[in-house]
Amino acid sequence: MHKRVLSLLLALSLLSVPALAAENSTENFTRVKTYAGQFSDLPESDVFYENVSALYEYGLSVGQADGTYGLTQHMTVGQTVIFAGRIRSLYRTGDPEAGPAAFTAAAVGLKDAQRVYAPYLWYLQSEGVLDKALDGLLSQTATRAQMAHVLAGLLPDEALPAVNDSLVTQAYASRRFITDVTEYTPYYQDILRLYRCGVSIGSDETGSYLPDAPITRGAAAAMLTRIVDGSLRLTPDWDLKDLYSAE
């Protein structure tokens, strides 16, 4: 198990770095590669094709050692943190590994995958993106709620604006949409931010988020690429007309 995880993480570390970069800029999110069928398990008909191929083109993943992306595989908390750390570092410095690299030496004494995960976690914590809530959970399967917690504070508002704010606020208040998320749901504010920013529209016509379900690599690719690429962000197709008065 540890060999498989480490093999995956080492493969993911082979990233391209843009030649020129600005500080704290979405201009650093550029497609530095061209996807040409590198993942054997990614048919063009797949619902996540556009997102997974974009993840490759942005230099955020090279897939797994066996040439697959692993669309339906569950992600660990540590793997979500690695992707988030890369995006944060890319935004801040133009290099997806520069930020976490500053913490690599401190993780040398850790075992197995923890040694790989920890620098990304510590980097995100040093940036104020994450708190201590996920400490000790890095090797566990990540839930969709935990994924929201990892992503919600990744970029500032100007880089990830709440383009669906009014729609989501009204829809959620009606209690007819996103009904599986309440104030008792872990990280519910983080989940709602993903809807407000167009990173998630849910899994069905009522926008169910499925917060307790494990996050798959395919679903994670969709969220991650919507963070870095505004053209991939979505607006829910929810009809709220009957919530208003005739006036």
C-alpha positions as CSV (number, residue, x, y, z in Angstrom):
1,M,0.0,0.0,0.0
2,H,2.7,2.4,1.0
3,K,4.7,1.7,-2.2
4,R,1.6,2.4,-4.3
5,V,0.9,5.7,-2.6
6,L,4.5,6.8,-2.7
7,S,4.7,5.8,-6.4
8,L,1.7,8.0,-7.1
9,L,3.0,10.9,-5.2
10,L,6.4,10.8,-6.8
11,A,4.8,10.7,-10.2
12,L,2.7,13.7,-9.4
13,S,5.8,15.7,-8.4
14,L,7.1,15.8,-12.0
15,L,5.6,19.2,-12.8
16,S,6.4,21.9,-15.3
17,V,7.2,25.4,-14.1
18,P,6.5,28.5,-16.1
19,A,9.5,30.5,-17.3
20,L,8.2,33.8,-16.2
21,A,6.0,34.4,-13.2
22,A,4.4,37.2,-11.2
23,E,3.8,37.3,-7.5
24,N,0.2,36.7,-6.2
25,S,-1.3,36.5,-9.7
26,T,-3.7,34.4,-11.6
27,E,-1.5,35.1,-14.6
28,N,0.6,32.2,-13.2
29,F,-2.2,29.8,-14.1
30,T,-1.2,29.0,-17.6
31,R,-1.4,25.8,-19.6
32,V,2.2,24.7,-20.0
33,K,1.6,21.4,-21.6
34,T,-0.7,19.9,-24.3
35,Y,-2.9,16.9,-23.4
36,A,-2.7,14.2,-26.1
37,G,-4.1,11.1,-24.5
38,Q,-1.5,10.6,-21.8
39,F,-4.0,9.0,-19.5
40,S,-5.2,5.6,-20.7
41,D,-8.3,5.6,-18.6
42,L,-9.6,9.0,-19.8
43,P,-11.9,8.7,-22.8
44,E,-13.1,11.9,-24.4
45,S,-16.7,10.9,-23.5
46,D,-15.9,11.0,-19.8
47,V,-17.7,13.7,-17.8
48,F,-14.4,14.8,-16.3
49,Y,-12.4,14.7,-19.5
50,E,-12.1,18.5,-19.8
51,N,-11.1,18.9,-16.2
52,V,-8.6,16.1,-16.0
53,S,-6.9,17.1,-19.3
54,A,-6.8,20.7,-18.0
55,L,-5.2,19.5,-14.7
56,Y,-2.4,17.9,-16.9
57,E,-2.0,21.0,-19.1
58,Y,-1.7,23.3,-16.1
59,G,1.2,21.2,-14.9
60,L,-0.6,20.1,-11.7
61,S,-0.6,16.3,-12.4
62,V,1.1,13.8,-14.6
63,G,-1.2,11.0,-13.4
64,Q,-0.1,7.7,-12.0
65,A,3.0,5.6,-12.7
66,D,0.9,3.0,-14.7
67,G,-0.2,5.7,-17.2
68,T,-3.7,6.1,-15.8
69,Y,-5.2,9.1,-14.0
70,G,-7.4,7.0,-11.7
71,L,-10.7,8.7,-12.2
72,T,-12.8,6.7,-9.7
73,Q,-10.1,6.2,-7.1
74,H,-10.6,7.8,-3.7
75,M,-8.2,10.5,-2.7
76,T,-6.5,10.7,0.7
77,V,-6.6,13.9,2.7
78,G,-2.9,14.2,2.1
79,Q,-3.4,14.1,-1.7
80,T,-5.9,16.9,-1.6
81,V,-3.5,18.9,0.4
82,I,-0.7,18.3,-2.1
83,F,-2.8,19.6,-5.0
84,A,-4.0,22.6,-3.0
85,G,-0.4,23.4,-1.9
86,R,0.7,23.4,-5.6
87,I,-2.1,25.7,-6.6
88,R,-1.4,28.1,-3.8
89,S,2.4,28.1,-4.5
90,L,1.8,28.6,-8.2
91,Y,-0.5,31.6,-7.5
92,R,1.9,33.1,-5.0
93,T,5.3,32.4,-6.7
94,G,4.7,31.0,-10.2
95,D,6.3,27.7,-9.1
96,P,3.9,24.9,-7.8
97,E,6.7,23.4,-5.6
98,A,8.5,26.5,-4.3
99,G,6.3,27.1,-1.3
100,P,6.1,23.5,0.0
101,A,9.9,23.0,-0.7
102,A,10.7,25.3,2.2
103,F,9.3,22.7,4.5
104,T,10.7,19.6,3.0
105,A,13.8,19.3,5.3
106,A,11.6,19.4,8.4
107,A,9.6,16.4,7.2
108,V,12.7,14.1,6.6
109,G,12.1,12.2,9.9
110,L,8.5,11.3,9.1
111,K,7.5,7.9,7.7
112,D,6.2,6.8,4.3
113,A,3.6,9.1,2.7
114,Q,3.5,11.4,5.7
115,R,6.9,12.6,4.7
116,V,5.5,13.6,1.3
117,Y,2.2,15.1,2.5
118,A,3.6,17.2,5.4
119,P,5.4,19.9,3.6
120,Y,2.3,20.9,1.6
121,L,0.2,20.9,4.8
122,W,2.7,23.0,6.7
123,Y,3.0,25.4,3.8
124,L,-0.8,25.9,3.6
125,Q,-0.9,26.4,7.4
126,S,1.9,29.0,7.2
127,E,-0.1,30.8,4.6
128,G,-3.2,30.8,6.7
129,V,-5.1,28.7,4.2
130,L,-5.6,25.7,6.6
131,D,-5.9,25.3,10.3
132,K,-4.9,22.3,12.4
133,A,-8.1,20.3,11.8
134,L,-6.6,17.9,9.3
135,D,-3.4,17.2,11.3
136,G,-3.2,13.4,11.8
137,L,-5.7,12.6,9.0
138,L,-3.4,12.9,6.0
139,S,-3.4,9.2,5.2
140,Q,-7.2,8.8,5.6
141,T,-9.6,8.8,2.7
142,A,-10.9,12.4,2.2
143,T,-14.5,13.3,2.3
144,R,-16.1,15.8,0.0
145,A,-16.5,18.1,3.0
146,Q,-12.8,17.9,3.8
147,M,-12.1,18.7,0.2
148,A,-14.2,21.9,0.5
149,H,-12.2,22.8,3.6
150,V,-8.9,22.4,1.8
151,L,-10.0,24.5,-1.2
152,A,-12.3,27.2,0.2
153,G,-9.5,29.6,1.4
154,L,-7.0,28.7,-1.3
155,L,-7.2,32.0,-3.2
156,P,-8.2,35.5,-2.2
157,D,-11.6,36.8,-3.2
158,E,-10.2,38.8,-6.1
159,A,-8.8,35.7,-7.6
160,L,-11.8,33.5,-6.9
161,P,-14.8,35.8,-6.8
162,A,-18.3,34.7,-5.6
163,V,-19.9,34.9,-9.0
164,N,-23.0,33.0,-7.8
165,D,-23.3,34.6,-4.5
166,S,-26.9,35.9,-4.8
167,L,-28.2,32.8,-6.5
168,V,-26.7,30.4,-4.0
169,T,-27.7,32.5,-1.0
170,Q,-31.4,32.6,-2.1
171,A,-31.5,28.9,-3.2
172,Y,-29.9,27.7,0.0
173,A,-32.3,29.9,2.1
174,S,-35.3,28.3,0.4
175,R,-34.2,24.9,1.7
176,R,-35.0,23.3,-1.6
177,F,-31.4,23.3,-2.8
178,I,-28.2,21.9,-1.3
179,T,-30.5,20.2,1.3
180,D,-27.8,17.8,2.5
181,V,-25.7,20.6,3.9
182,T,-26.8,22.3,7.1
183,E,-25.1,24.3,9.8
184,Y,-24.3,21.0,11.5
185,T,-22.4,19.7,8.4
186,P,-18.6,19.8,8.9
187,Y,-17.2,22.8,7.0
188,Y,-20.6,23.9,5.7
189,Q,-19.4,27.4,5.1
190,D,-16.5,26.2,3.1
191,I,-18.9,24.0,1.0
192,L,-21.2,27.0,0.3
193,R,-18.2,29.1,-0.8
194,L,-17.5,26.5,-3.5
195,Y,-21.0,27.0,-4.8
196,R,-20.8,30.7,-4.6
197,C,-17.5,30.7,-6.6
198,G,-18.7,28.3,-9.3
199,V,-16.3,25.5,-8.1
200,S,-19.3,23.2,-7.4
201,I,-22.9,23.0,-8.5
202,G,-23.6,19.7,-6.7
203,S,-24.4,16.2,-7.9
204,D,-28.1,16.4,-8.9
205,E,-30.9,18.8,-9.9
206,T,-31.2,20.1,-6.3
207,G,-27.4,20.6,-5.9
208,S,-26.7,17.9,-3.4
209,Y,-23.1,18.1,-2.3
210,L,-22.8,14.6,-0.6
211,P,-20.5,16.0,2.1
212,D,-19.8,12.6,3.8
213,A,-19.0,10.8,0.5
214,P,-15.3,10.2,-0.4
215,I,-13.9,12.5,-3.0
216,T,-12.8,10.7,-6.2
217,R,-9.9,11.8,-8.3
218,G,-12.2,12.7,-11.1
219,A,-14.4,15.0,-9.0
220,A,-11.3,16.5,-7.4
221,A,-10.0,17.4,-10.8
222,A,-13.2,19.2,-11.6
223,M,-12.9,21.3,-8.4
224,L,-9.2,21.9,-8.8
225,T,-9.3,23.1,-12.4
226,R,-12.3,25.4,-11.7
227,I,-10.1,27.0,-9.0
228,V,-7.4,27.9,-11.5
229,D,-9.4,28.4,-14.7
230,G,-12.3,30.9,-14.6
231,S,-13.7,29.6,-17.9
232,L,-14.4,26.2,-16.3
233,R,-16.5,27.6,-13.4
234,L,-20.2,26.9,-13.4
235,T,-23.5,28.5,-12.5
236,P,-26.2,26.2,-11.2
237,D,-29.3,25.9,-13.4
238,W,-31.8,26.5,-10.6
239,D,-35.2,28.0,-11.2
240,L,-36.0,30.4,-8.4
241,K,-38.8,32.4,-10.1
242,D,-41.5,31.1,-7.8
243,L,-39.7,32.4,-4.8
244,Y,-40.6,35.9,-5.7
245,S,-43.9,37.7,-5.5
246,A,-45.9,38.6,-8.5
247,E,-44.6,42.1,-8.1
